[in-house]
Amino acid sequence: MSEQKHPNAVARRTMIHNIAEVPWKEFPAHHGGALSKALAHPTTTGSHSLDYRISTYQPMAYVERHVHDVQEQVYHILSGEGLMELNDEKRVVRKNDVIFIAPGTAHSIVNTGLDDLTFIVATTPINDI
């Protein structure tokens, strides 16, 4: 299996950085104030197999429903409240919920609460969405 390089990848390096040093970005297919900081990503650390982000979604912000063919994801909700869709099931998620998403699972998340929804997303292998 050949490894594809992200077009904006930096040299891979061991590093420590503070979350405040990484800019907020609205990635493709994320809408309405669905912002993320790519803490370990090809563009920030040169990571080849892990995309590790912190995300904050304003009320009504969301990521479009999508499917990863090979990627596994873990969402760890830190604060706020939202609605997670996994295939045809919708569940309210809130602080301390951990969601594992297997490859082939259609999913999305929307902030349905009154405050910001903040969570960690870890994806392996790398995916751009």
Secondary structure, 3 states (H helix, E strand, C coil): CCCCCCCCCCCCCCCCCCHHHCCCECCCCEECCEEEEEEECCCCCCCCCCEEEEEEECCCCEEEEECCCCCEEEEEEEECEEEEEECCEEEEEECCCEEEECCCCCEEEECCCCCCEEEEEEEECCCCC
